[in-house]
Amino acid sequence: MTSTETQPRTDTGKPGGKFWAGFAIVIGIIVVLIVFGQRLLSHPTDHVAAAAPPVVMVSAPLQRELETRLQFLGQFSAVQRVELRAQVGGTLTHIGFKDGEIVHQGDLLFEIDPTPYQIKLSEATAQLESAHARFDLASRELARAKTLEKNDAGTTENVDQRSAELRTAQASIDAGEALVRDAQFDLDRCRISAPFTGRIGTHQVSVGNLISGSRAGSGPTTLLATLVSLNPIYLNFDMSEADYLTFLRQRAKEKGSLDDRVGAALTDEASFDRPGTLNFVDNALDRSSGTIHARATMPNGDLLLTPGGFARVRLALSTPARVLLVPDAAVLPDQSQYNVLTVGPDDVVTPKQVEIGDIRYGLRVILSGLNPTDKVIVDGVPVATPGSKVSPQNGTIQLGSDEGKN
């Protein structure tokens, strides 16, 4: 007996049933996805949580009473500076100072051998005495001639002759006195004294050198040393054309006098505690540099300020006025304008156009465009988009030093 195996049939009962069964499954999955997707689109909050607004730190701007000012780099120079040169020539016999020390007005600095000039003075004095003797003789002879004329023993011509001799003798006296003054002048110039109090440099000649002098300064002269005054001292600086216009416009707004005060700080000093007074502004801008020269006078009682040294100088332009301060990072440049991002009562970011000043206490001065009650975004500016909502948190604005660079 032969056994026969029974072949299973497909669920569809017809050839190709497997294909149609798989096709039906795929269609069912697609229908489910479509329905589920529609539910997601119509009710997103039921399945995906909404994105939270970005967190930013906000603070009201700080308020301070500040003055408008400009800052420059200046260089010191002496109020008085002189090159010591001799007015007479001769051999140098004495140097009365040590190089670099402080000398006072009237101190003897150099001495030239006075012997030739003493001889010249003696000759002039002798000539003057001779002129006086001739004058005395001419006076007596004129008196006798007048007496004889009265007694009809002399002539008028004799009187005239004696009068002329007297006038000649008087002229000789005048010439002799001039020669004495000239000789005395040269003798006095053998001693060269300090014309003012200051610091003297190194001597350029030594004792024993023959030096040249010129009373009129027309001939060659020998430089002996240089002397500069120290107290007070000049502080010179240059203002750009823009700063100069700011200076003029701001001063025009001020009703009261600012007494032209300035403050200076040396290169190793942080504070501008050295006071001074602006005493000169030039009358024209330099065409090559586009700047105008200005100068302040500084007291120098401690003699620490040295001609040729550098210092930072601040020039006050206005009396103190209330201004607002915000971090410089909170100020956003927009072409030629500046904006500050603020947060309103509805937590929406609102930009405000502002006018800025310089850096004070490490913060940017806001001259206009911002209210003291505004909530300024001080941290998180990159994630704050104008018109969008944010989550504001209270922050603080820290004051820094006001003695740094503007």
Secondary structure, 3 states (H helix, E strand, C coil): CCCCCCCCCCCCCCCCHHHHHHHHHHHHHHHHHHHHHHHHHHCHHHCCCCCCCCEEEEECCEEEEECCEEEEEEEEEECCEEEEECCCCEEEEEECCCCCCEECCCCEEEEECCHHHHHHHHHHHHHHHHHHHHHHHHHHHHHHHHHHHHCCCCCHHHHHHHHHHHHHHHHHHHHHHHHHHHHHHHHHCCEEECCCCEEECCCCCCCCCEECCCCCCCCCCCEEEEEECCCCEEEEEEEEHHHHHHHHHHHHHCCCCCCCEEEEEECCCCCCCEEEEEEEECCCCCCCCCEEEEEEEECCCCCCCCCCCEEEEEEECCCCEEEEEECHHHEEEECCEEEEEEECCCCEEEEEEEEEEEEECCEEEEEECCCCCCCEEEECHHHCCCCCECEEEECCCCCCCCCCCC
